[in-house]
């Protein structure tokens, strides 16, 4: 579970980090920040599973920050020293909170509840995706699931530029510039994506033909993609690739 701590007091962050490390084995990754602006940036880059959010901050309140995010894809545990009205609102909303100083047993209970919610949410996402696939019958779906280490990423097929084998794993390169390592073989990706305009150019490379810019004659033949990446074409696949390019 990836946890982000947002508290403007360094000592509070240090104490909370220590409690998590010593008493919450389900927490595998802890990051922290001390302001609303840092928190917004960290949420965009680290995509936490759980946010431990101090209510009273120098720039405003934790609620002010949440209102700037829009859709919240993570669980939140509020932390407060005295704001009785905020605590009452949190209770009505059936959300969790911790009072300062944080009690170890209460922290462990709150983390366990958050873990259950996160697990249920991910299971619901997988089930929803399964139903979406079943509704489409035998057609290749518009989105595919990419099982990563900490999460399952759902991406549109057209957002995938190419895939590159790495032993039994595959690097997937996305239109956004993101590169993710997926625990599936390139062969599995070929079976899923070749019906949607992808072509196997090499034993280690699968390319979305929509992103091919040109054919290079160097080194027996290579593809230049629109992002200037050069992709090798094996002798075995050369004629097949040329034939596909002629039809485009």
N, C-alpha and C positions, 0 to 999 in steps of 0.2 A: 504494500500500500504506500503510495507517495503522498507525503504530508507537507503542506506549506504552513508555516507559522507566521502570522502577521501581528506584531506587537511593537509599539514604538519604544519600549523599554528593553535595552540589550540584556539586562540581567534576567528579565522575565523570559525572554527567548532562550537564553542559555539554560535556565532551570527547566523549562518545558522540554527542550531538546534532550536534556539529561534524563528526565523522567521517561520520555518515549523510548530512548535507547536502552534503558535499564529494565523497563517493565512492560514494554509493548512489542513483542517479537514480530507481530504482523506488519509493523512499520519498517519498510526496507529502505526508504529514501526520504530524508528530511531536508527541506530548504527553508529559509527564513528571510523576512524583510521587515523594515521598520516604518514604512509609510504607505499611504494609499497608492501613490504613484508607483512605488516599487512593487506593491502587491499586484496592481493591474498588469504590469510588465511581466512579473513572475508567472502569473496565471496564464498569460498568453504563450510563454515559452516552455514552462515546465508541465502544464496540464495536470495539476494535482488531482488525486482521488478525494482528498479531504483537506479542508481549510480550517485551521484553528485560528479564529479571528477575534482579536480584542475589540470590544465595543467602543471604548473611549480612546480616540487617536488624536494626535496633534492637529491633523488636517481636517478632522471631522469625526464621523463615527464609522464603524464597520458597515452599518446599513447604507451609508452614503456610497461606499465603495461598491457594494453589491448592486446598487441601483444603476451603476455605470456599466456593469458587465452585460446586462441583457439576459440571455439564456444561461443559466447556471448548470453546468454539467458535473458538478462535484458536490460532495456532502459538506456541510458546515457545522462546526461546533463553536458556539460563541463563548468568549471568556470575558468575565466582568468582575469588577470589585464591588460595585455598589448600585448600579443603575436598576432600581427596582421596577420601573416602568418597562424598561427593555426586557427584563427577565419575564415579566408577566406576559408581554407580547409574544416572546419566544415560546412560553408554555402553551398559549392559545394556538400557536402555529404548529405545535407538536414537534418542535426542533429541540436539539440538545444544547446544553450550556454548562459551563463550569465556573464556579466562583473562585476568585483569588483569595488566599493562596490555593493553588490547585492540589486537591487531595489525590493521592496515588490510586486508591481504589475507585474513586469516581472517574478518574481519567481512564483507567482500564475498562470500566463499564461503558463509557462513552465511545471509546475506540472500538470495542466489540460490537456495539450497536451500529456504528458507522460501517464496519466491515460487512455486516449482514446486509445493510441497505445497498452498499456498493455491489456486492455479489448478486443481489436480486435484480438490481438495475441492469447489470451486464447480461444476466440470464434473460431478462425481458427483451433486451436489444437483439440477442441472438435468436430468440424465438420469433420476434417480429420480422427479422431478416429471413428466417426459414419460411415463414408464411408468405412473405413477398416472393420468394423463389418458387414456392409451390403454385402460386397464382399464375406465374408466368409459364408454367408447364415446362416443356423441354427447351424453351428459348434461353439463350445466354442472358443473364440478368444485366440490368443497367449498372448495377453496383456489385462489387465483390468484397468479401471480408478478408482482411489481412491480419492474421494473428501475430501480434507483436509480443514482446516479453511482458509488458505491463498492461496491455490493452488490446482490444481488437479494433482495428481501424476499418471503416467502411468508406470506400472510395468509388467514384464513378469510373467506369472502364475507360472512357475517353480522357480521363486525367492521367492515365498511366502512359508514360513515354516509352519505357523499355524495362526489361527485366534481365538481370545478370546472375548467373549461377555462382554460388559460393559453397562448394561441397554439397551437403544436403539442404542448405539454406538458399534463399534467393534475395538479392537486393532489388527492390522495386523503386524506380525513379519516377517521381511524380511531376506534373506540370508546375506545381507550386515551387519546385526546386528542392523539395524534401526527398531524402533518400532513406528508405526503411528496410530493415532486415527481417525477413519473414521465414518462419519455420515450415516452409514447403519447398519442394523441389521445382526446378525449372520445367520439368516434364509435366507436372501438375498444372503449372501456369499455362503451358502450351495447350493442353487439352481444353482449358477454360477459355483462353483468349484468342486462339487462332480463328475460331468462327466469327470473331468480332474485329477482324482486320489486322491481326498481329501475324508476324512471320518469323519463323525460326531461321536465323541467318548463320548460326554457329552452335556448337554443342553447349556453349555458355551464354548465348545471347538470344533474346526474343524481343522483337521491335514492333511498335505500333506504326503501321505504314503511313498513318496520317502525319507523322512527324519526320518522315524521310525527306531530306532536301535534295540530295544528289547521289549519283554513283561515282565513286572514285576508282580510277584504274590502277592506282598504286597498290603494291603488295598483292597482286593477283585479284584485287577487287575489294573495295570497302564501301560502306554506306556513310554519308555525311548527314547527320540529323540537323534539324532546324536550330538546335542549341549548340551547334558546332562540334558535337561529340562524334568521333569516328568509331564505327562498329565493324569488326571483322566479318567477312563472309567466307565460310569454308568452301573448299572446292566441291564438296558434296552438295552444298545448297546453292551454289552460284547460279545455275540455270533457273532454278525455281524462283530465286529472288529477282532475277532479270525479267522473268515472265510476269511476275506480280507487278513490277514497276511499269511494264509496257501497258498493263490494263488500267493503270491509274489515270 
